[in-house]
Amino acid sequence: MSSINRPPTPEADEHEPSLQETINAKLVQSGEKERLRQLLRERLVECGWKDDLKAKCRTIIKQRGLSNVTVDELSNEITPIGRSSIPDTVKAELLREIRNFLQP
């Protein structure tokens, strides 16, 4: 039997970072990620999203009873609702901000 010459298998910790990982690292290192988080918080409060989500949480708690719902259950139920209800204008503004940051 002859051996096959193969290139060495890369180690698990030597993986090439994805584009998303690279962008995230740049955002964190520059402090831009925290600024964008603050901008997102402000826009969600301004458009009433936070109040709407809070009201939905209260409704769920009232329907089930306070002692019959855990924080994890509430979080699991409300998270998809919250994500899908973020206004397109807020998403577009954040995307614009990220693009501006990434442009040289």
C-alpha positions as CSV (number, residue, x, y, z in Angstrom):
1,M,0.0,0.0,0.0
2,S,1.2,3.4,-0.8
3,S,0.5,6.4,1.4
4,I,-1.4,9.3,0.1
5,N,0.2,12.7,0.4
6,R,-2.4,15.0,1.9
7,P,-2.0,18.5,3.3
8,P,-2.1,18.6,7.1
9,T,-5.5,19.0,8.6
10,P,-5.9,22.4,10.1
11,E,-6.3,22.5,13.9
12,A,-9.8,23.4,15.2
13,D,-8.5,26.7,16.7
14,E,-6.8,27.8,13.4
15,H,-10.1,28.4,11.6
16,E,-10.4,31.4,9.3
17,P,-12.8,34.0,10.8
18,S,-16.0,34.5,8.9
19,L,-17.0,37.9,7.5
20,Q,-19.5,38.3,10.3
21,E,-16.9,37.5,12.9
22,T,-14.5,40.0,11.3
23,I,-17.1,42.7,11.2
24,N,-18.1,42.0,14.8
25,A,-14.5,42.2,16.0
26,K,-14.1,45.6,14.3
27,L,-17.3,46.9,15.8
28,V,-16.3,45.8,19.3
29,Q,-12.7,47.0,19.1
30,S,-13.7,50.5,17.9
31,G,-16.5,50.9,20.4
32,E,-19.0,51.3,17.5
33,K,-21.0,48.2,18.6
34,E,-21.9,49.9,21.9
35,R,-22.8,53.1,20.1
36,L,-25.1,51.2,17.8
37,R,-26.7,49.3,20.7
38,Q,-27.5,52.7,22.3
39,L,-28.9,54.0,19.1
40,L,-31.1,50.9,18.7
41,R,-32.4,51.3,22.3
42,E,-33.2,55.0,21.7
43,R,-35.1,54.2,18.4
44,L,-37.1,51.3,19.9
45,V,-38.2,53.6,22.8
46,E,-39.0,56.4,20.4
47,C,-41.2,54.3,18.2
48,G,-43.1,52.7,21.1
49,W,-41.7,49.2,20.4
50,K,-40.5,48.8,24.0
51,D,-43.8,49.8,25.5
52,D,-45.7,47.4,23.1
53,L,-43.5,44.5,24.1
54,K,-43.9,45.3,27.7
55,A,-47.6,45.3,27.3
56,K,-47.5,41.9,25.6
57,C,-45.5,40.5,28.5
58,R,-48.0,41.8,30.9
59,T,-50.9,40.3,28.9
60,I,-49.2,36.9,28.9
61,I,-48.6,37.1,32.7
62,K,-52.2,38.1,33.4
63,Q,-53.5,35.3,31.2
64,R,-51.4,32.6,32.8
65,G,-51.0,34.0,36.3
66,L,-47.7,35.3,37.8
67,S,-46.9,32.0,39.5
68,N,-47.5,30.0,36.3
69,V,-44.9,31.6,34.1
70,T,-41.1,31.7,34.4
71,V,-38.8,34.3,33.0
72,D,-37.4,31.8,30.6
73,E,-40.8,30.8,29.3
74,L,-41.8,34.5,28.9
75,S,-38.5,35.2,27.2
76,N,-38.8,32.3,24.8
77,E,-42.3,33.3,23.8
78,I,-41.8,37.0,23.5
79,T,-38.4,37.0,21.7
80,P,-39.7,36.0,18.3
81,I,-42.5,38.5,18.6
82,G,-40.1,41.3,19.5
83,R,-37.6,40.5,16.7
84,S,-40.3,40.3,14.1
85,S,-41.9,43.6,15.2
86,I,-38.9,45.9,15.0
87,P,-39.8,48.6,12.5
88,D,-38.2,48.4,9.1
89,T,-37.1,52.1,9.4
90,V,-35.1,51.2,12.5
91,K,-33.5,48.2,10.8
92,A,-32.6,50.3,7.8
93,E,-31.1,53.0,9.9
94,L,-28.8,50.6,11.7
95,L,-27.8,48.9,8.5
96,R,-26.9,52.3,7.1
97,E,-24.8,53.1,10.2
98,I,-23.0,49.7,9.9
99,R,-22.3,50.3,6.1
100,N,-21.0,53.8,6.8
101,F,-18.7,52.4,9.5
102,L,-17.3,49.7,7.2
103,Q,-16.6,52.0,4.3
104,P,-13.0,53.3,4.1
